[in-house]
């Protein structure tokens, strides 16, 4: 039994610790350039996305003054102006799931 007691006392002295990393010099040399390449790739993608991004066209909000001016100076163009304004400011009634579909069920 003394053999087991001796083994048990030796096992109690054991303290687990994390093993050291296996040194790989190739990986250590590539670590910096890899992150630089990744950062450059992300920057290039962001630059290309910003380059191709088109700002939305600005729509002029219709006012009573602008509509009055169109009606007085160019009465033939009033209908076209009202049609263009209605396309951007009114909901699309033909779209399924649109704003007016909920109202039609009430």
N, CA, C and O atoms as CSV, one atom per row, in Angstrom:
chain,resi,resn,atom,element,x,y,z
A,1,UNK,N,N,0.799,-1.190,0.000
A,1,UNK,CA,C,0.000,0.000,0.000
A,1,UNK,C,C,0.844,1.257,0.000
A,1,UNK,O,O,0.370,2.325,-0.388
A,2,UNK,N,N,2.058,1.144,0.421
A,2,UNK,CA,C,2.906,2.330,0.442
A,2,UNK,C,C,3.205,2.815,-0.954
A,2,UNK,O,O,3.444,4.004,-1.167
A,3,UNK,N,N,3.193,1.901,-1.911
A,3,UNK,CA,C,3.413,2.325,-3.287
A,3,UNK,C,C,2.268,3.216,-3.760
A,3,UNK,O,O,2.485,4.230,-4.424
A,4,UNK,N,N,1.047,2.820,-3.406
A,4,UNK,CA,C,-0.106,3.628,-3.796
A,4,UNK,C,C,-0.140,4.956,-3.059
A,4,UNK,O,O,-0.521,5.981,-3.625
A,5,UNK,N,N,0.255,4.934,-1.804
A,5,UNK,CA,C,0.307,6.188,-1.055
A,5,UNK,C,C,1.361,7.124,-1.632
A,5,UNK,O,O,1.154,8.334,-1.728
A,6,UNK,N,N,2.491,6.544,-2.012
A,6,UNK,CA,C,3.539,7.347,-2.630
A,6,UNK,C,C,3.057,7.938,-3.965
A,6,UNK,O,O,3.306,9.107,-4.258
A,7,UNK,N,N,2.369,7.122,-4.764
A,7,UNK,CA,C,1.837,7.594,-6.039
A,7,UNK,C,C,0.781,8.681,-5.816
A,7,UNK,O,O,0.737,9.680,-6.535
A,8,UNK,N,N,-0.060,8.468,-4.814
A,8,UNK,CA,C,-1.103,9.440,-4.527
A,8,UNK,C,C,-0.510,10.768,-4.054
A,8,UNK,O,O,-1.011,11.833,-4.412
A,9,UNK,N,N,0.540,10.707,-3.263
A,9,UNK,CA,C,1.163,11.951,-2.803
A,9,UNK,C,C,1.841,12.679,-3.972
A,9,UNK,O,O,1.849,13.909,-4.022
A,10,UNK,N,N,2.394,11.929,-4.889
A,10,UNK,CA,C,3.010,12.563,-6.055
A,10,UNK,C,C,1.944,13.189,-6.964
A,10,UNK,O,O,2.157,14.260,-7.531
A,11,UNK,N,N,0.814,12.523,-7.095
A,11,UNK,CA,C,-0.262,13.076,-7.910
A,11,UNK,C,C,-0.849,14.345,-7.287
A,11,UNK,O,O,-1.284,15.243,-8.008
A,12,UNK,N,N,-0.863,14.422,-5.961
A,12,UNK,CA,C,-1.366,15.625,-5.290
A,12,UNK,C,C,-0.427,16.807,-5.492
A,12,UNK,O,O,-0.866,17.956,-5.434
A,13,UNK,N,N,0.821,16.553,-5.721
A,13,UNK,CA,C,1.788,17.619,-5.980
A,13,UNK,C,C,1.647,18.184,-7.395
A,13,UNK,O,O,2.124,19.281,-7.683
A,14,UNK,N,N,1.001,17.440,-8.254
A,14,UNK,CA,C,0.858,17.860,-9.650
A,14,UNK,C,C,-0.072,19.065,-9.746
A,14,UNK,O,O,-1.174,19.060,-9.199
A,15,UNK,N,N,0.385,20.087,-10.443
A,15,UNK,CA,C,-0.409,21.279,-10.718
A,15,UNK,C,C,-0.517,21.433,-12.231
A,15,UNK,O,O,0.492,21.636,-12.907
A,16,UNK,N,N,-1.734,21.337,-12.769
A,16,UNK,CA,C,-1.858,21.444,-14.229
A,16,UNK,C,C,-1.553,22.864,-14.702
A,16,UNK,O,O,-1.890,23.843,-14.035
A,17,UNK,N,N,-0.924,22.953,-15.838
A,17,UNK,CA,C,-0.641,24.254,-16.444
A,17,UNK,C,C,-0.770,24.118,-17.947
A,17,UNK,O,O,-0.629,23.036,-18.517
A,18,UNK,N,N,-1.037,25.229,-18.555
A,18,UNK,CA,C,-1.227,25.254,-19.999
A,18,UNK,C,C,0.121,25.036,-20.695
A,18,UNK,O,O,1.122,25.640,-20.309
A,19,UNK,N,N,0.150,24.186,-21.708
A,19,UNK,CA,C,1.410,23.965,-22.420
A,19,UNK,C,C,1.775,25.191,-23.255
A,19,UNK,O,O,0.909,25.950,-23.692
A,20,UNK,N,N,3.055,25.358,-23.460
A,20,UNK,CA,C,3.542,26.474,-24.261
A,20,UNK,C,C,3.218,26.228,-25.730
A,20,UNK,O,O,3.117,25.085,-26.177
A,21,UNK,N,N,3.056,27.334,-26.480
A,21,UNK,CA,C,2.787,27.197,-27.908
A,21,UNK,C,C,4.009,26.656,-28.629
A,21,UNK,O,O,5.151,26.932,-28.261
A,22,UNK,N,N,3.739,25.887,-29.653
A,22,UNK,CA,C,4.818,25.396,-30.493
A,22,UNK,C,C,5.232,26.547,-31.397
A,22,UNK,O,O,4.407,27.046,-32.161
A,23,UNK,N,N,6.467,26.976,-31.332
A,23,UNK,CA,C,6.866,28.131,-32.135
A,23,UNK,C,C,6.889,27.789,-33.628
A,23,UNK,O,O,7.498,26.805,-34.048
A,24,UNK,N,N,6.231,28.601,-34.391
A,24,UNK,CA,C,6.236,28.455,-35.836
A,24,UNK,C,C,6.677,29.804,-36.397
A,24,UNK,O,O,5.886,30.744,-36.473
A,25,UNK,N,N,7.925,29.886,-36.782
A,25,UNK,CA,C,8.477,31.167,-37.211
A,25,UNK,C,C,7.862,31.666,-38.508
A,25,UNK,O,O,7.783,32.876,-38.724
A,26,UNK,N,N,7.424,30.756,-39.378
A,26,UNK,CA,C,6.784,31.200,-40.616
A,26,UNK,C,C,5.483,31.933,-40.307
A,26,UNK,O,O,5.184,32.966,-40.907
A,27,UNK,N,N,4.715,31.393,-39.370
A,27,UNK,CA,C,3.461,32.035,-38.996
A,27,UNK,C,C,3.719,33.373,-38.314
A,27,UNK,O,O,2.987,34.336,-38.544
A,28,UNK,N,N,4.732,33.441,-37.497
A,28,UNK,CA,C,5.057,34.693,-36.814
A,28,UNK,C,C,5.481,35.770,-37.813
A,28,UNK,O,O,5.152,36.943,-37.637
A,29,UNK,N,N,6.207,35.378,-38.857
A,29,UNK,CA,C,6.635,36.352,-39.857
A,29,UNK,C,C,5.466,36.835,-40.715
A,29,UNK,O,O,5.467,37.975,-41.178
A,30,UNK,N,N,4.461,35.965,-40.931
A,30,UNK,CA,C,3.333,36.321,-41.786
A,30,UNK,C,C,2.206,37.042,-41.038
A,30,UNK,O,O,1.323,37.620,-41.672
A,31,UNK,N,N,2.221,37.017,-39.729
A,31,UNK,CA,C,1.117,37.573,-38.961
A,31,UNK,C,C,0.882,39.053,-39.268
A,31,UNK,O,O,-0.265,39.451,-39.473
A,32,UNK,N,N,1.910,39.864,-39.304
A,32,UNK,CA,C,1.753,41.286,-39.598
A,32,UNK,C,C,1.265,41.551,-41.010
A,32,UNK,O,O,0.287,42.279,-41.178
A,33,UNK,N,N,1.901,40.994,-42.036
A,33,UNK,CA,C,1.447,41.236,-43.408
A,33,UNK,C,C,0.034,40.724,-43.688
A,33,UNK,O,O,-0.672,41.289,-44.524
A,34,UNK,N,N,-0.381,39.675,-43.008
A,34,UNK,CA,C,-1.737,39.164,-43.231
A,34,UNK,C,C,-2.755,40.203,-42.782
A,34,UNK,O,O,-3.719,40.465,-43.501
A,35,UNK,N,N,-2.563,40.803,-41.604
A,35,UNK,CA,C,-3.510,41.809,-41.105
A,35,UNK,C,C,-3.481,43.073,-41.959
A,35,UNK,O,O,-4.508,43.724,-42.153
A,36,UNK,N,N,-2.314,43.410,-42.461
A,36,UNK,CA,C,-2.226,44.579,-43.347
A,36,UNK,C,C,-2.998,44.306,-44.639
A,36,UNK,O,O,-3.707,45.180,-45.136
A,37,UNK,N,N,-2.862,43.105,-45.175
A,37,UNK,CA,C,-3.581,42.755,-46.403
A,37,UNK,C,C,-5.089,42.719,-46.171
A,37,UNK,O,O,-5.858,43.165,-47.023
A,38,UNK,N,N,-5.515,42.195,-45.029
A,38,UNK,CA,C,-6.945,42.167,-44.716
A,38,UNK,C,C,-7.480,43.588,-44.592
A,38,UNK,O,O,-8.548,43.889,-45.127
A,39,UNK,N,N,-6.766,44.463,-43.902
A,39,UNK,CA,C,-7.207,45.854,-43.744
A,39,UNK,C,C,-7.242,46.572,-45.095
A,39,UNK,O,O,-8.157,47.352,-45.358
A,40,UNK,N,N,-6.257,46.313,-45.948
A,40,UNK,CA,C,-6.254,46.930,-47.277
A,40,UNK,C,C,-7.421,46.425,-48.125
A,40,UNK,O,O,-8.019,47.198,-48.873
A,41,UNK,N,N,-7.746,45.156,-48.018
A,41,UNK,CA,C,-8.891,44.610,-48.753
A,41,UNK,C,C,-10.207,45.212,-48.292
A,41,UNK,O,O,-11.064,45.538,-49.113
A,42,UNK,N,N,-10.372,45.361,-46.990
A,42,UNK,CA,C,-11.594,45.971,-46.463
A,42,UNK,C,C,-11.684,47.420,-46.905
A,42,UNK,O,O,-12.758,47.884,-47.287
A,43,UNK,N,N,-10.580,48.137,-46.860
A,43,UNK,CA,C,-10.584,49.536,-47.294
A,43,UNK,C,C,-10.915,49.640,-48.783
A,43,UNK,O,O,-11.629,50.555,-49.194
A,44,UNK,N,N,-10.404,48.710,-49.592
A,44,UNK,CA,C,-10.695,48.733,-51.028
A,44,UNK,C,C,-12.169,48.469,-51.291
A,44,UNK,O,O,-12.769,49.125,-52.142
A,45,UNK,N,N,-12.758,47.523,-50.576
A,45,UNK,CA,C,-14.184,47.235,-50.743
A,45,UNK,C,C,-15.026,48.440,-50.339
A,45,UNK,O,O,-15.997,48.771,-51.019
A,46,UNK,N,N,-14.669,49.087,-49.254
A,46,UNK,CA,C,-15.420,50.266,-48.813
A,46,UNK,C,C,-15.273,51.408,-49.813
A,46,UNK,O,O,-16.236,52.127,-50.080
A,47,UNK,N,N,-14.089,51.578,-50.361
A,47,UNK,CA,C,-13.861,52.629,-51.351
A,47,UNK,C,C,-14.684,52.377,-52.608
A,47,UNK,O,O,-15.295,53.299,-53.149
A,48,UNK,N,N,-14.702,51.132,-53.074
A,48,UNK,CA,C,-15.472,50.789,-54.277
A,48,UNK,C,C,-16.968,50.972,-54.011
A,48,UNK,O,O,-17.693,51.476,-54.869
A,49,UNK,N,N,-17.429,50.569,-52.836
A,49,UNK,CA,C,-18.851,50.737,-52.510
A,49,UNK,C,C,-19.219,52.213,-52.457
A,49,UNK,O,O,-20.293,52.598,-52.918
A,50,UNK,N,N,-18.345,53.039,-51.903
A,50,UNK,CA,C,-18.620,54.476,-51.843
A,50,UNK,C,C,-18.542,55.097,-53.231
A,50,UNK,O,O,-19.268,56.046,-53.527
A,51,UNK,N,N,-17.684,54.580,-54.069
A,51,UNK,CA,C,-17.516,55.113,-55.421
A,51,UNK,C,C,-18.778,54.883,-56.251
A,51,UNK,O,O,-19.217,55.771,-56.982
A,52,UNK,N,N,-19.362,53.678,-56.132
A,52,UNK,CA,C,-20.531,53.339,-56.927
A,52,UNK,C,C,-21.842,53.792,-56.301
A,52,UNK,O,O,-22.892,53.726,-56.941
A,53,UNK,N,N,-21.791,54.239,-55.085
A,53,UNK,CA,C,-23.025,54.681,-54.425
A,53,UNK,C,C,-23.511,55.974,-55.051
A,53,UNK,O,O,-22.771,56.953,-55.147
A,54,UNK,N,N,-24.737,55.963,-55.465
A,54,UNK,CA,C,-25.316,57.159,-56.070
A,54,UNK,C,C,-26.201,57.838,-55.032
A,54,UNK,O,O,-27.048,57.186,-54.422
A,55,UNK,N,N,-26.018,59.116,-54.829
A,55,UNK,CA,C,-26.907,59.796,-53.889
A,55,UNK,C,C,-28.308,59.873,-54.479
A,55,UNK,O,O,-28.467,60.066,-55.685
A,56,UNK,N,N,-29.322,59.723,-53.637
A,56,UNK,CA,C,-30.684,59.775,-54.171
A,56,UNK,C,C,-30.993,61.163,-54.722
A,56,UNK,O,O,-30.534,62.185,-54.212
A,57,UNK,N,N,-31.777,61.151,-55.769
A,57,UNK,CA,C,-32.126,62.429,-56.383
A,57,UNK,C,C,-33.002,63.222,-55.415
A,57,UNK,O,O,-33.902,62.682,-54.773
A,58,UNK,N,N,-32.717,64.485,-55.335
A,58,UNK,CA,C,-33.468,65.333,-54.426
A,58,UNK,C,C,-34.798,65.708,-55.055
A,58,UNK,O,O,-34.857,66.170,-56.194
A,59,UNK,N,N,-35.857,65.502,-54.299
A,59,UNK,CA,C,-37.176,65.879,-54.782
A,59,UNK,C,C,-37.567,67.186,-54.104
A,59,UNK,O,O,-37.376,67.372,-52.902
A,60,UNK,N,N,-38.102,68.056,-54.887
A,60,UNK,CA,C,-38.534,69.345,-54.365
A,60,UNK,C,C,-39.949,69.181,-53.843
A,60,UNK,O,O,-40.842,68.719,-54.553
A,61,UNK,N,N,-40.135,69.565,-52.601
A,61,UNK,CA,C,-41.461,69.456,-52.013
A,61,UNK,C,C,-42.382,70.482,-52.660
A,61,UNK,O,O,-42.023,71.653,-52.779
A,62,UNK,N,N,-43.562,70.048,-53.077
A,62,UNK,CA,C,-44.482,70.993,-53.720
A,62,UNK,C,C,-45.057,71.967,-52.689
A,62,UNK,O,O,-45.452,71.579,-51.589
A,63,UNK,N,N,-45.089,73.200,-53.068
A,63,UNK,CA,C,-45.711,74.213,-52.223
A,63,UNK,C,C,-46.823,74.871,-53.010
A,63,UNK,O,O,-46.909,74.750,-54.232
A,64,UNK,N,N,-47.643,75.547,-52.299
A,64,UNK,CA,C,-48.748,76.239,-52.960
A,64,UNK,C,C,-48.225,77.310,-53.909
A,64,UNK,O,O,-48.818,77.564,-54.957
A,65,UNK,N,N,-47.116,77.932,-53.539
A,65,UNK,CA,C,-46.528,78.971,-54.389
A,65,UNK,C,C,-46.016,78.424,-55.704
A,65,UNK,O,O,-46.246,79.016,-56.759
A,66,UNK,N,N,-45.307,77.273,-55.650
A,66,UNK,CA,C,-44.782,76.704,-56.899
A,66,UNK,C,C,-45.905,76.207,-57.791
A,66,UNK,O,O,-45.832,76.358,-59.011
A,67,UNK,N,N,-46.943,75.616,-57.210
A,67,UNK,CA,C,-48.064,75.151,-58.021
A,67,UNK,C,C,-48.850,76.321,-58.610
A,67,UNK,O,O,-49.327,76.246,-59.742
A,68,UNK,N,N,-48.983,77.404,-57.836
A,68,UNK,CA,C,-49.671,78.585,-58.354
A,68,UNK,C,C,-48.902,79.197,-59.511
A,68,UNK,O,O,-49.490,79.616,-60.507
A,69,UNK,N,N,-47.578,79.246,-59.373
A,69,UNK,CA,C,-46.751,79.796,-60.444
A,69,UNK,C,C,-46.875,78.958,-61.706
A,69,UNK,O,O,-46.993,79.497,-62.806
A,70,UNK,N,N,-46.847,77.638,-61.548
A,70,UNK,CA,C,-46.995,76.769,-62.719
A,70,UNK,C,C,-48.379,76.954,-63.343
A,70,UNK,O,O,-48.509,77.007,-64.566
A,71,UNK,N,N,-49.410,77.052,-62.500
A,71,UNK,CA,C,-50.776,77.194,-63.025
A,71,UNK,C,C,-50.964,78.506,-63.765
A,71,UNK,O,O,-51.665,78.543,-64.776
A,72,UNK,N,N,-50.346,79.598,-63.280
A,72,UNK,CA,C,-50.523,80.900,-63.919
A,72,UNK,C,C,-49.646,81.078,-65.152
A,72,UNK,O,O,-50.092,81.624,-66.162
A,73,UNK,N,N,-48.384,80.613,-65.071
A,73,UNK,CA,C,-47.446,80.856,-66.170
A,73,UNK,C,C,-47.510,79.785,-67.242
A,73,UNK,O,O,-47.385,80.088,-68.428
A,74,UNK,N,N,-47.705,78.524,-66.836
A,74,UNK,CA,C,-47.722,77.414,-67.799
A,74,UNK,C,C,-48.909,76.501,-67.479
A,74,UNK,O,O,-48.707,75.422,-66.922
A,75,UNK,N,N,-50.092,76.886,-67.802
A,75,UNK,CA,C,-51.265,76.083,-67.437
A,75,UNK,C,C,-51.269,74.699,-68.085
A,75,UNK,O,O,-51.862,73.774,-67.530
A,76,UNK,N,N,-50.632,74.533,-69.229
A,76,UNK,CA,C,-50.602,73.223,-69.886
A,76,UNK,C,C,-49.698,72.239,-69.143
A,76,UNK,O,O,-49.883,71.027,-69.253
A,77,UNK,N,N,-48.720,72.751,-68.388
A,77,UNK,CA,C,-47.777,71.891,-67.667
A,77,UNK,C,C,-48.258,71.534,-66.266
A,77,UNK,O,O,-47.603,70.754,-65.576
A,78,UNK,N,N,-49.390,72.089,-65.831
A,78,UNK,CA,C,-49.869,71.848,-64.471
A,78,UNK,C,C,-50.235,70.387,-64.257
A,78,UNK,O,O,-49.918,69.818,-63.212
A,79,UNK,N,N,-50.889,69.780,-65.218
A,79,UNK,CA,C,-51.291,68.380,-65.075
A,79,UNK,C,C,-50.062,67.466,-64.960
A,79,UNK,O,O,-50.056,66.539,-64.150
A,80,UNK,N,N,-49.042,67.719,-65.754
A,80,UNK,CA,C,-47.808,66.910,-65.687
A,80,UNK,C,C,-47.108,67.109,-64.352
A,80,UNK,O,O,-46.562,66.157,-63.794
A,81,UNK,N,N,-47.115,68.322,-63.837
A,81,UNK,CA,C,-46.473,68.600,-62.550
A,81,UNK,C,C,-47.221,67.908,-61.412
A,81,UNK,O,O,-46.600,67.354,-60.505
A,82,UNK,N,N,-48.547,67.940,-61.457
A,82,UNK,CA,C,-49.336,67.270,-60.420
A,82,UNK,C,C,-49.167,65.757,-60.480
A,82,UNK,O,O,-49.148,65.093,-59.444
A,83,UNK,N,N,-49.046,65.210,-61.682
A,83,UNK,CA,C,-48.812,63.772,-61.835
A,83,UNK,C,C,-47.460,63.379,-61.268
A,83,UNK,O,O,-47.352,62.363,-60.581
A,84,UNK,N,N,-46.435,64.160,-61.539
A,84,UNK,CA,C,-45.094,63.871,-61.003
A,84,UNK,C,C,-45.074,63.986,-59.486
A,84,UNK,O,O,-44.431,63.178,-58.816
A,85,UNK,N,N,-45.750,64.954,-58.946
A,85,UNK,CA,C,-45.799,65.136,-57.495
A,85,UNK,C,C,-46.559,63.980,-56.846
A,85,UNK,O,O,-46.162,63.499,-55.784
A,86,UNK,N,N,-47.647,63.531,-57.474
A,86,UNK,CA,C,-48.431,62.451,-56.876
A,86,UNK,C,C,-47.667,61.137,-56.862
A,86,UNK,O,O,-47.887,60.315,-55.972
A,87,UNK,N,N,-46.775,60.915,-57.819
A,87,UNK,CA,C,-45.974,59.679,-57.831
A,87,UNK,C,C,-45.018,59.609,-56.653
A,87,UNK,O,O,-44.744,58.523,-56.143
A,88,UNK,N,N,-44.514,60.733,-56.222
A,88,UNK,CA,C,-43.534,60.723,-55.137
A,88,UNK,C,C,-44.151,60.927,-53.762
A,88,UNK,O,O,-43.551,60.537,-52.761
A,89,UNK,N,N,-45.343,61.533,-53.688
A,89,UNK,CA,C,-45.888,61.858,-52.371
A,89,UNK,C,C,-47.070,60.990,-51.962
A,89,UNK,O,O,-47.338,60.881,-50.766
A,90,UNK,N,N,-47.790,60.369,-52.888
A,90,UNK,CA,C,-48.949,59.551,-52.549
A,90,UNK,C,C,-48.572,58.078,-52.518
A,90,UNK,O,O,-47.660,57.667,-53.235
A,91,UNK,N,N,-49.255,57.266,-51.699
A,91,UNK,CA,C,-48.949,55.833,-51.657
A,91,UNK,C,C,-49.391,55.137,-52.933
A,91,UNK,O,O,-50.327,55.575,-53.602
A,92,UNK,N,N,-48.710,54.047,-53.262
A,92,UNK,CA,C,-49.028,53.272,-54.456
A,92,UNK,C,C,-50.210,52.354,-54.134
A,92,UNK,O,O,-50.077,51.435,-53.326
A,93,UNK,N,N,-51.348,52.597,-54.752
A,93,UNK,CA,C,-52.545,51.823,-54.446
A,93,UNK,C,C,-52.548,50.465,-55.130
A,93,UNK,O,O,-53.337,49.598,-54.755
A,94,UNK,N,N,-51.701,50.258,-56.109
A,94,UNK,CA,C,-51.664,48.983,-56.818
A,94,UNK,C,C,-50.695,47.995,-56.192
A,94,UNK,O,O,-50.701,46.821,-56.560
A,95,UNK,N,N,-49.879,48.426,-55.275
A,95,UNK,CA,C,-48.879,47.560,-54.651
A,95,UNK,C,C,-49.555,46.641,-53.633
A,95,UNK,O,O,-50.276,47.128,-52.763
A,96,UNK,N,N,-49.336,45.298,-53.721
A,96,UNK,CA,C,-49.926,44.405,-52.717
A,96,UNK,C,C,-49.264,44.654,-51.356
A,96,UNK,O,O,-48.047,44.813,-51.263
A,97,UNK,N,N,-50.078,44.683,-50.325
A,97,UNK,CA,C,-49.557,44.952,-48.991
A,97,UNK,C,C,-49.306,46.422,-48.762
A,97,UNK,O,O,-48.633,46.782,-47.797
A,98,UNK,N,N,-49.821,47.279,-49.610
A,98,UNK,CA,C,-49.603,48.716,-49.497
A,98,UNK,C,C,-50.416,49.335,-48.381
A,98,UNK,O,O,-51.076,48.641,-47.608
A,99,UNK,N,N,-50.354,50.644,-48.313
A,99,UNK,CA,C,-50.993,51.373,-47.229
A,99,UNK,C,C,-52.513,51.286,-47.309
A,99,UNK,O,O,-53.174,51.265,-46.271
A,100,UNK,N,N,-53.074,51.235,-48.485
A,100,UNK,CA,C,-54.526,51.245,-48.617
A,100,UNK,C,C,-55.149,49.861,-48.500
A,100,UNK,O,O,-56.368,49.756,-48.366
A,101,UNK,N,N,-54.355,48.800,-48.547
A,101,UNK,CA,C,-54.912,47.445,-48.421
A,101,UNK,C,C,-55.455,47.236,-47.020
A,101,UNK,O,O,-56.493,46.596,-46.856
A,102,UNK,N,N,-54.787,47.755,-46.016
A,102,UNK,CA,C,-55.265,47.621,-44.640
A,102,UNK,C,C,-56.579,48.380,-44.458
A,102,UNK,O,O,-57.469,47.916,-43.745
A,103,UNK,N,N,-56.703,49.539,-45.096
A,103,UNK,CA,C,-57.928,50.320,-44.979
A,103,UNK,C,C,-59.103,49.630,-45.684
A,103,UNK,O,O,-60.248,49.774,-45.256
A,104,UNK,N,N,-58.832,48.897,-46.742
A,104,UNK,CA,C,-59.907,48.251,-47.471
A,104,UNK,C,C,-60.511,47.097,-46.685
A,104,UNK,O,O,-61.645,46.697,-46.949
A,105,UNK,N,N,-59.768,46.556,-45.723
A,105,UNK,CA,C,-60.282,45.445,-44.924
A,105,UNK,C,C,-61.140,45.916,-43.765
A,105,UNK,O,O,-61.861,45.113,-43.174
A,106,UNK,N,N,-61.083,47.192,-43.427
A,106,UNK,CA,C,-61.856,47.678,-42.277
A,106,UNK,C,C,-63.292,47.891,-42.609
A,106,UNK,O,O,-64.072,48.298,-41.747
